[in-house]
Amino acid sequence: MTRLRTTATAVATVVSVLLIAACGPVVDPAAGGTDDGADSVVPTLADVEPLADPRSWDGEVSIRLPEPEIVPVDDDPQPRLPVTVTDAQGTEVEVTDVNRILALDIYGTLVHTVFELGLGDNVVGRDVSAQFPEAADLPLVTQNGHELNAEAILQLDPTVVLTDSSLGPYDVLLQLRDAGIPVVFTDSRRGLDNLASLTQEVADALGVPDAGTTLGQRLEQEAAETTARITDVAPQDVQSQLRTVFLYVRGQAGIYYMFGEGSGADSLIEAAGGYDVAEEIGWDGMKPVTDEALVEAAPDVLLMMDKGLESVGGVDGLLERFPALANTPAGEHRRVVAMDDDVVLSFGPRTSDVLNALAVAFYAPDALSTP
Protein backbone atom coordinates (compact mmCIF):
# COMPACT_ATOMS: atom_id res chain seq x y z
CA MET A 1 0.00 0.00 0.00
CA THR A 2 2.84 2.41 0.83
CA ARG A 3 4.53 1.77 -2.52
CA LEU A 4 1.24 2.26 -4.37
CA ARG A 5 0.54 5.53 -2.56
CA THR A 6 4.07 6.78 -3.30
CA THR A 7 3.73 5.86 -6.97
CA ALA A 8 0.34 7.51 -7.25
CA THR A 9 1.62 10.69 -5.62
CA ALA A 10 4.62 10.79 -7.94
CA VAL A 11 2.37 10.31 -10.97
CA ALA A 12 0.07 13.10 -9.77
CA THR A 13 3.07 15.42 -9.54
CA VAL A 14 4.22 14.57 -13.06
CA VAL A 15 0.68 15.03 -14.39
CA SER A 16 0.58 18.46 -12.80
CA VAL A 17 3.90 19.42 -14.37
CA LEU A 18 2.56 18.40 -17.77
CA LEU A 19 -0.61 20.39 -17.26
CA ILE A 20 1.28 23.52 -16.22
CA ALA A 21 3.88 23.19 -18.96
CA ALA A 22 1.41 22.54 -21.72
CA CYS A 23 -1.63 24.62 -20.96
CA GLY A 24 -0.55 28.14 -21.96
CA PRO A 25 -3.24 30.77 -21.52
CA VAL A 26 -6.37 29.26 -20.01
CA VAL A 27 -9.83 30.61 -20.66
CA ASP A 28 -11.42 31.74 -17.41
CA PRO A 29 -15.19 31.90 -17.98
CA ALA A 30 -15.72 32.71 -14.31
CA ALA A 31 -14.02 36.03 -14.95
CA GLY A 32 -15.80 36.74 -18.20
CA GLY A 33 -13.55 34.77 -20.56
CA THR A 34 -14.97 33.42 -23.80
CA ASP A 35 -16.43 29.95 -23.48
CA ASP A 36 -19.10 29.16 -26.01
CA GLY A 37 -19.73 25.56 -24.94
CA ALA A 38 -23.10 24.72 -23.43
CA ASP A 39 -23.50 22.54 -20.38
CA SER A 40 -24.51 18.95 -21.01
CA VAL A 41 -27.82 17.64 -19.78
CA VAL A 42 -26.76 14.53 -17.87
CA PRO A 43 -29.55 12.29 -16.58
CA THR A 44 -29.08 10.16 -13.50
CA LEU A 45 -28.35 6.51 -14.07
CA ALA A 46 -31.73 5.53 -12.66
CA ASP A 47 -33.38 7.33 -15.59
CA VAL A 48 -31.46 5.79 -18.50
CA GLU A 49 -31.78 2.62 -20.50
CA PRO A 50 -28.36 1.20 -21.41
CA LEU A 51 -27.67 0.33 -25.03
CA ALA A 52 -28.23 -3.32 -25.88
CA ASP A 53 -24.73 -3.28 -27.41
CA PRO A 54 -22.60 -0.44 -25.99
CA ARG A 55 -19.85 -1.20 -28.53
CA SER A 56 -22.17 -0.29 -31.40
CA TRP A 57 -22.22 3.42 -30.62
CA ASP A 58 -20.49 5.67 -33.17
CA GLY A 59 -19.08 9.11 -32.50
CA GLU A 60 -17.60 11.40 -29.89
CA VAL A 61 -19.39 12.24 -26.67
CA SER A 62 -18.51 15.58 -25.06
CA ILE A 63 -19.50 16.17 -21.45
CA ARG A 64 -19.54 19.62 -19.89
CA LEU A 65 -20.88 19.22 -16.39
CA PRO A 66 -23.14 22.00 -15.10
CA GLU A 67 -21.76 24.17 -12.32
CA PRO A 68 -21.82 22.40 -8.96
CA GLU A 69 -24.38 23.20 -6.32
CA ILE A 70 -22.61 24.18 -3.11
CA VAL A 71 -24.33 22.62 -0.08
CA PRO A 72 -22.24 23.39 3.03
CA VAL A 73 -22.36 20.84 5.83
CA ASP A 74 -22.36 23.73 8.31
CA ASP A 75 -23.83 27.18 7.62
CA ASP A 76 -21.98 28.79 10.52
CA PRO A 77 -18.81 26.83 11.35
CA GLN A 78 -16.84 27.96 14.40
CA PRO A 79 -13.18 27.07 13.84
CA ARG A 80 -11.31 25.87 16.92
CA LEU A 81 -7.99 27.68 16.78
CA PRO A 82 -5.05 27.68 17.03
CA VAL A 83 -4.43 24.28 15.48
CA THR A 84 -1.18 22.55 14.61
CA VAL A 85 -1.17 19.98 11.80
CA THR A 86 1.52 17.87 10.19
CA ASP A 87 0.97 18.34 6.48
CA ALA A 88 1.51 15.93 3.59
CA GLN A 89 5.16 16.94 3.36
CA GLY A 90 5.74 16.13 7.02
CA THR A 91 5.97 19.79 8.05
CA GLU A 92 4.36 20.98 11.28
CA VAL A 93 2.24 24.03 10.55
CA GLU A 94 0.42 26.17 13.09
CA VAL A 95 -2.73 27.91 11.90
CA THR A 96 -4.05 30.70 14.12
CA ASP A 97 -6.43 32.55 11.77
CA VAL A 98 -8.71 31.30 8.96
CA ASN A 99 -10.40 34.60 8.16
CA ARG A 100 -8.50 34.92 4.86
CA ILE A 101 -8.14 31.55 3.15
CA LEU A 102 -6.50 30.60 -0.12
CA ALA A 103 -7.02 27.02 -1.32
CA LEU A 104 -5.15 26.29 -4.54
CA ASP A 105 -4.72 23.16 -6.66
CA ILE A 106 -4.84 22.32 -10.34
CA TYR A 107 -8.36 20.85 -10.28
CA GLY A 108 -10.03 23.30 -7.88
CA THR A 109 -10.77 20.45 -5.47
CA LEU A 110 -9.42 22.17 -2.37
CA VAL A 111 -11.35 25.43 -2.74
CA HIS A 112 -14.53 23.51 -3.54
CA THR A 113 -13.99 21.54 -0.33
CA VAL A 114 -13.55 24.75 1.69
CA PHE A 115 -16.89 26.05 0.41
CA GLU A 116 -18.59 22.74 1.21
CA LEU A 117 -17.20 22.95 4.76
CA GLY A 118 -19.06 26.26 5.14
CA LEU A 119 -16.02 28.55 5.07
CA GLY A 120 -16.52 29.94 1.58
CA ASP A 121 -17.04 33.49 2.88
CA ASN A 122 -13.47 33.37 4.24
CA VAL A 123 -11.89 32.61 0.85
CA VAL A 124 -10.15 35.70 -0.53
CA GLY A 125 -8.82 34.52 -3.89
CA ARG A 126 -8.82 31.65 -6.35
CA ASP A 127 -6.88 29.86 -9.05
CA VAL A 128 -8.21 29.45 -12.59
CA SER A 129 -9.66 26.01 -11.80
CA ALA A 130 -12.21 27.42 -9.34
CA GLN A 131 -15.09 27.42 -11.81
CA PHE A 132 -18.30 27.85 -9.83
CA PRO A 133 -20.44 30.96 -9.27
CA GLU A 134 -19.64 31.40 -5.58
CA ALA A 135 -15.96 31.89 -6.47
CA ALA A 136 -16.43 33.90 -9.67
CA ASP A 137 -15.80 37.35 -8.17
CA LEU A 138 -12.69 36.38 -6.24
CA PRO A 139 -9.33 37.78 -7.43
CA LEU A 140 -7.26 35.42 -9.56
CA VAL A 141 -3.83 34.46 -8.16
CA THR A 142 -2.60 32.35 -11.08
CA GLN A 143 -1.17 33.52 -14.39
CA ASN A 144 -0.28 31.90 -17.71
CA GLY A 145 -2.71 29.13 -16.89
CA HIS A 146 -1.90 27.48 -13.58
CA GLU A 147 1.25 29.37 -12.53
CA LEU A 148 1.14 30.87 -9.03
CA ASN A 149 1.70 34.64 -8.85
CA ALA A 150 3.46 35.53 -5.60
CA GLU A 151 2.65 39.24 -5.84
CA ALA A 152 -1.06 38.60 -6.38
CA ILE A 153 -1.15 36.22 -3.43
CA LEU A 154 0.72 38.53 -1.04
CA GLN A 155 -1.57 41.44 -1.97
CA LEU A 156 -4.50 39.45 -0.62
CA ASP A 157 -2.80 39.08 2.78
CA PRO A 158 -3.93 35.46 3.34
CA THR A 159 -3.84 34.07 6.86
CA VAL A 160 -3.54 30.47 5.61
CA VAL A 161 -2.77 28.83 2.26
CA LEU A 162 -3.85 25.29 1.43
CA THR A 163 -2.21 23.71 -1.60
CA ASP A 164 -0.52 20.57 -2.88
CA SER A 165 2.29 19.72 -5.29
CA SER A 166 0.14 20.35 -8.35
CA LEU A 167 0.79 24.09 -8.61
CA GLY A 168 4.05 25.97 -8.79
CA PRO A 169 6.59 27.39 -8.96
CA TYR A 170 7.46 25.78 -5.63
CA ASP A 171 9.63 28.79 -4.78
CA VAL A 172 6.47 30.91 -4.59
CA LEU A 173 5.14 28.71 -1.79
CA LEU A 174 8.47 28.91 0.04
CA GLN A 175 8.32 32.69 -0.36
CA LEU A 176 4.91 32.70 1.30
CA ARG A 177 6.25 30.70 4.23
CA ASP A 178 9.21 33.06 4.53
CA ALA A 179 6.67 35.90 4.73
CA GLY A 180 5.13 34.19 7.79
CA ILE A 181 2.05 32.78 6.09
CA PRO A 182 1.08 29.25 7.17
CA VAL A 183 1.23 27.04 4.07
CA VAL A 184 -0.34 23.60 4.46
CA PHE A 185 0.35 20.95 1.81
CA THR A 186 -2.36 18.36 1.37
CA ASP A 187 -2.24 15.02 -0.41
CA SER A 188 -1.88 15.63 -4.17
CA ARG A 189 -3.46 12.28 -5.02
CA ARG A 190 -7.02 12.25 -6.30
CA GLY A 191 -8.93 8.99 -6.04
CA LEU A 192 -11.91 7.17 -4.61
CA ASP A 193 -9.87 5.79 -1.73
CA ASN A 194 -8.93 9.16 -0.23
CA LEU A 195 -12.13 11.19 -0.55
CA ALA A 196 -12.62 11.34 3.20
CA SER A 197 -8.97 11.63 4.19
CA LEU A 198 -8.27 14.55 1.83
CA THR A 199 -11.40 16.31 3.05
CA GLN A 200 -10.26 15.76 6.63
CA GLU A 201 -6.83 17.25 5.89
CA VAL A 202 -8.48 20.45 4.71
CA ALA A 203 -10.90 20.58 7.63
CA ASP A 204 -8.24 19.87 10.27
CA ALA A 205 -6.04 22.67 8.95
CA LEU A 206 -8.97 25.10 9.18
CA GLY A 207 -9.98 24.10 12.69
CA VAL A 208 -13.28 22.44 11.71
CA PRO A 209 -12.53 18.71 12.10
CA ASP A 210 -16.14 17.72 12.83
CA ALA A 211 -17.35 19.37 9.62
CA GLY A 212 -14.61 17.51 7.79
CA THR A 213 -15.80 14.18 9.14
CA THR A 214 -19.38 14.96 8.14
CA LEU A 215 -18.42 16.10 4.65
CA GLY A 216 -16.07 13.16 4.10
CA GLN A 217 -18.82 10.73 5.04
CA ARG A 218 -21.24 12.51 2.70
CA LEU A 219 -18.85 12.33 -0.25
CA GLU A 220 -18.14 8.66 0.34
CA GLN A 221 -21.85 7.89 0.63
CA GLU A 222 -22.65 9.79 -2.57
CA ALA A 223 -19.89 7.97 -4.43
CA ALA A 224 -21.01 4.60 -3.06
CA GLU A 225 -24.61 5.23 -4.08
CA THR A 226 -23.52 6.19 -7.59
CA THR A 227 -21.23 3.18 -8.01
CA ALA A 228 -24.09 0.97 -6.83
CA ARG A 229 -26.31 2.44 -9.55
CA ILE A 230 -23.52 1.90 -12.09
CA THR A 231 -23.69 -1.84 -11.41
CA ASP A 232 -27.28 -1.76 -12.64
CA VAL A 233 -26.21 -0.20 -15.95
CA ALA A 234 -22.71 -1.51 -16.70
CA PRO A 235 -22.01 -5.17 -17.52
CA GLN A 236 -20.58 -7.08 -14.59
CA ASP A 237 -18.33 -9.40 -16.59
CA VAL A 238 -15.13 -7.73 -17.78
CA GLN A 239 -15.46 -9.22 -21.27
CA SER A 240 -18.60 -7.13 -21.84
CA GLN A 241 -17.29 -3.90 -20.28
CA LEU A 242 -15.94 -1.23 -22.59
CA ARG A 243 -12.16 -1.46 -22.91
CA THR A 244 -11.03 2.03 -21.96
CA VAL A 245 -7.78 4.00 -21.95
CA PHE A 246 -7.20 7.55 -20.73
CA LEU A 247 -5.22 9.76 -23.10
CA TYR A 248 -3.70 13.06 -21.98
CA VAL A 249 -2.71 15.18 -24.94
CA ARG A 250 -1.66 18.74 -25.62
CA GLY A 251 -1.17 18.98 -29.36
CA GLN A 252 0.37 22.46 -29.32
CA ALA A 253 3.09 21.21 -26.97
CA GLY A 254 3.56 17.83 -28.63
CA ILE A 255 2.52 15.96 -25.48
CA TYR A 256 0.75 12.62 -25.93
CA TYR A 257 0.51 10.37 -22.86
CA MET A 258 -1.49 7.35 -21.85
CA PHE A 259 -2.34 7.10 -18.15
CA GLY A 260 -2.04 3.69 -16.56
CA GLU A 261 -2.10 2.00 -13.18
CA GLY A 262 -1.66 4.32 -10.21
CA SER A 263 -2.50 7.46 -12.18
CA GLY A 264 -6.01 7.96 -10.76
CA ALA A 265 -7.46 7.41 -14.23
CA ASP A 266 -7.49 3.66 -13.63
CA SER A 267 -9.72 3.85 -10.55
CA LEU A 268 -11.93 6.42 -12.30
CA ILE A 269 -12.49 4.16 -15.32
CA GLU A 270 -13.23 1.11 -13.19
CA ALA A 271 -15.61 2.99 -10.88
CA ALA A 272 -17.49 4.32 -13.93
CA GLY A 273 -18.07 0.78 -15.17
CA GLY A 274 -15.35 0.59 -17.79
CA TYR A 275 -12.56 -1.94 -18.12
CA ASP A 276 -9.20 -0.24 -17.61
CA VAL A 277 -6.81 -1.86 -20.08
CA ALA A 278 -3.68 -0.59 -18.34
CA GLU A 279 -3.15 -3.58 -16.08
CA GLU A 280 -3.67 -6.04 -18.93
CA ILE A 281 -0.91 -4.46 -21.04
CA GLY A 282 1.36 -3.63 -18.08
CA TRP A 283 1.06 0.15 -18.44
CA ASP A 284 2.18 1.66 -15.12
CA GLY A 285 1.89 5.33 -14.28
CA MET A 286 2.00 7.49 -17.37
CA LYS A 287 4.12 7.16 -20.49
CA PRO A 288 4.24 8.65 -23.98
CA VAL A 289 1.66 6.81 -26.05
CA THR A 290 2.60 5.01 -29.27
CA ASP A 291 0.72 3.40 -32.14
CA GLU A 292 1.91 0.04 -30.88
CA ALA A 293 0.50 0.65 -27.41
CA LEU A 294 -2.87 1.68 -28.80
CA VAL A 295 -3.09 -1.40 -30.99
CA GLU A 296 -2.14 -3.64 -28.06
CA ALA A 297 -4.72 -1.96 -25.82
CA ALA A 298 -7.42 -2.30 -28.51
CA PRO A 299 -9.70 0.18 -26.71
CA ASP A 300 -13.42 0.41 -27.33
CA VAL A 301 -13.40 3.99 -26.05
CA LEU A 302 -10.86 6.72 -25.32
CA LEU A 303 -11.35 8.95 -22.28
CA MET A 304 -9.83 12.42 -22.66
CA MET A 305 -9.91 16.00 -21.41
CA ASP A 306 -11.95 18.21 -23.70
CA LYS A 307 -9.25 20.84 -24.21
CA GLY A 308 -6.80 18.07 -25.01
CA LEU A 309 -9.01 16.68 -27.76
CA GLU A 310 -9.55 20.20 -29.05
CA SER A 311 -5.78 20.82 -29.11
CA VAL A 312 -5.23 18.06 -31.70
CA GLY A 313 -8.09 19.09 -33.94
CA GLY A 314 -10.69 16.69 -32.59
CA VAL A 315 -11.05 13.04 -33.49
CA ASP A 316 -9.81 13.63 -37.04
CA GLY A 317 -6.59 15.16 -35.73
CA LEU A 318 -6.11 12.35 -33.25
CA LEU A 319 -6.49 9.73 -36.00
CA GLU A 320 -4.03 11.65 -38.15
CA ARG A 321 -1.48 11.74 -35.33
CA PHE A 322 -1.92 8.03 -34.54
CA PRO A 323 -2.89 6.27 -37.79
CA ALA A 324 -2.91 2.86 -36.09
CA LEU A 325 -5.78 4.06 -33.91
CA ALA A 326 -8.06 3.48 -36.89
CA ASN A 327 -7.37 -0.24 -36.46
CA THR A 328 -8.88 -0.28 -32.97
CA PRO A 329 -12.59 -0.38 -32.12
CA ALA A 330 -12.35 3.15 -30.66
CA GLY A 331 -10.83 4.49 -33.87
CA GLU A 332 -13.20 2.60 -36.12
CA HIS A 333 -16.23 3.96 -34.25
CA ARG A 334 -14.62 7.36 -33.49
CA ARG A 335 -15.53 6.59 -29.90
CA VAL A 336 -14.11 9.31 -27.63
CA VAL A 337 -15.54 10.55 -24.35
CA ALA A 338 -14.22 14.03 -23.57
CA MET A 339 -14.90 15.79 -20.25
CA ASP A 340 -13.97 19.18 -18.76
CA ASP A 341 -10.25 19.42 -18.01
CA ASP A 342 -10.84 20.83 -14.53
CA VAL A 343 -13.33 18.14 -13.54
CA VAL A 344 -12.56 14.72 -14.96
CA LEU A 345 -9.75 13.82 -12.51
CA SER A 346 -10.70 16.17 -9.68
CA PHE A 347 -12.55 13.64 -7.49
CA GLY A 348 -13.45 15.43 -4.20
CA PRO A 349 -16.94 16.96 -4.00
CA ARG A 350 -17.65 16.29 -7.71
CA THR A 351 -16.89 12.56 -7.61
CA SER A 352 -20.47 11.36 -7.79
CA ASP A 353 -21.33 13.74 -10.65
CA VAL A 354 -18.29 12.66 -12.67
CA LEU A 355 -18.90 8.94 -12.19
CA ASN A 356 -22.57 9.27 -13.13
CA ALA A 357 -21.76 11.25 -16.27
CA LEU A 358 -19.05 8.86 -17.42
CA ALA A 359 -21.20 5.79 -16.88
CA VAL A 360 -23.98 7.40 -18.94
CA ALA A 361 -21.47 8.30 -21.67
CA PHE A 362 -20.14 4.74 -21.73
CA TYR A 363 -23.37 2.77 -21.64
CA ALA A 364 -26.25 5.13 -22.49
CA PRO A 365 -24.70 7.89 -24.64
CA ASP A 366 -27.97 8.45 -26.49
CA ALA A 367 -29.38 9.83 -23.20
CA LEU A 368 -26.91 12.73 -23.16
CA SER A 369 -27.87 16.02 -24.75
CA THR A 370 -26.53 19.54 -25.03
CA PRO A 371 -28.91 22.51 -25.24
C-alpha positions, 0 to 999 in steps of 0.5 A, spaced: 500 500 500 505 504 501 509 503 494 502 504 491 501 511 494 508 513 493 507 511 486 500 515 485 503 521 488 509 521 484 504 520 478 500 526 480 506 530 480 508 529 473 501 530 471 501 536 474 507 538 471 505 536 464 498 540 465 502 547 467 507 546 462 502 545 456 496 549 458 498 556 456 493 561 456 487 558 459 480 561 458 477 563 465 469 563 464 468 565 471 471 572 470 468 573 463 472 569 458 470 566 452 467 559 453 461 558 447 460 551 450 453 549 453 452 545 459 450 537 457 444 535 460 446 529 464 440 524 466 441 520 472 443 513 471 436 511 474 433 514 468 437 511 463 436 505 458 443 502 457 444 500 449 443 493 448 450 493 445 454 499 448 460 497 442 455 499 437 455 506 438 459 511 433 461 518 434 464 522 440 461 524 446 462 531 449 460 532 457 460 539 460 458 538 467 453 543 469 456 548 475 456 544 482 451 546 487 454 548 493 451 545 499 455 546 506 455 541 511 455 547 516 452 554 515 456 557 521 462 553 522 466 555 528 473 554 527 477 551 533 484 555 533 489 555 534 491 548 530 497 545 529 497 539 523 503 535 520 501 536 512 503 531 507 510 533 506 511 532 514 511 539 516 508 541 522 504 548 521 500 552 526 494 555 523 491 561 528 487 565 523 482 562 517 479 569 516 483 569 509 483 563 506 487 561 499 485 554 497 489 552 490 490 546 486 490 544 479 483 541 479 479 546 484 478 540 489 481 544 495 477 550 494 470 547 492 472 543 499 472 549 503 466 552 500 462 545 502 465 545 509 461 552 510 467 557 510 466 559 503 465 566 505 473 566 508 476 565 501 479 571 498 482 569 492 482 563 487 486 559 481 483 558 474 480 552 476 475 554 481 469 554 476 463 555 480 459 561 481 460 562 488 468 563 487 467 567 480 468 574 483 474 572 487 481 575 485 485 570 480 492 568 483 494 564 477 497 567 471 499 563 464 494 558 466 496 554 472 502 558 474 502 561 481 503 569 482 506 571 488 505 578 488 497 577 487 497 572 493 501 577 497 496 582 496 491 578 498 494 578 505 492 570 506 492 568 513 492 560 511 494 557 504 492 550 502 495 547 496 498 541 494 504 539 489 500 540 483 501 548 482 508 551 482 513 554 482 514 551 488 519 557 490 512 561 490 510 557 496 516 557 500 516 565 499 509 565 502 512 561 508 518 566 509 513 571 509 510 568 515 504 565 512 502 558 514 502 554 508 499 547 508 500 541 503 495 536 502 495 530 499 496 531 491 493 524 489 485 524 487 482 517 487 476 514 490 480 511 496 482 518 499 475 522 498 474 522 506 482 523 508 483 529 503 477 532 506 479 531 513 486 534 511 483 540 509 478 541 515 483 539 520 487 545 517 482 550 518 480 548 525 473 544 523 474 537 524 467 535 525 465 538 519 470 535 515 468 528 518 461 529 516 463 532 509 467 526 508 462 521 510 457 525 505 462 524 499 463 517 500 456 515 501 454 519 494 460 515 491 457 509 493 450 510 491 452 512 484 457 506 483 451 501 486 447 504 480 452 503 475 452 496 477 445 496 474 447 499 468 454 496 466 455 489 464 458 485 470 463 481 466 469 484 464 469 481 457 462 485 456 465 492 459 468 497 454 475 497 454 477 504 456 484 507 456 485 515 458 489 519 453 492 526 456 494 530 450 496 537 448 497 537 441 500 544 441 506 542 446 507 535 442 505 531 449 501 525 448 501 520 454 497 514 456 495 514 463 495 507 466 495 503 473 496 508 479 494 514 475 487 515 478 485 514 471 485 507 472 480 507 478 476 512 475 475 508 469 473 502 473 468 505 478 465 508 472 463 501 469 469 501 464 474 496 463 481 499 464 486 496 459 492 498 463 493 492 467 492 487 462 498 491 457 502 492 463 502 500 463 504 503 469 503 510 471 503 514 465 508 514 459 508 517 452 503 513 447 505 510 441 501 506 435 503 500 438 501 501 445 494 503 442 493 497 438 495 492 443 490 496 448 485 495 442 480 500 446 473 500 445 473 507 447 478 513 449 477 517 455 480 524 454 480 531 457 476 536 452 481 541 451 486 536 449 481 533 444 480 540 441 488 541 441 489 536 436 483 538 432 478 533 434 477 526 433 480 527 425 486 530 428 487 524 433 487 519 428 491 523 423 497 523 429 496 516 430 494 512 424 494 505 427 488 508 432 483 506 426 485 499 427 482 499 434 474 499 435 475 506 438 478 508 432 473 505 427 467 507 431 470 514 433 468 513 440 471 518 444 468 521 451 471 528 452 470 531 459 472 538 462 479 538 463 478 541 470 473 536 472 474 529 470 480 527 474 478 532 480 474 527 485 473 530 491 466 533 491 464 532 484 466 525 484 459 522 484 457 527 478 463 525 474 462 517 475 454 518 473 456 522 467 461 517 465 457 511 466 452 514 462 457 516 456 459 509 456 453 505 456 447 510 455 450 515 450 444 516 447 441 519 453 446 525 453 444 532 450 446 539 449 442 545 449 
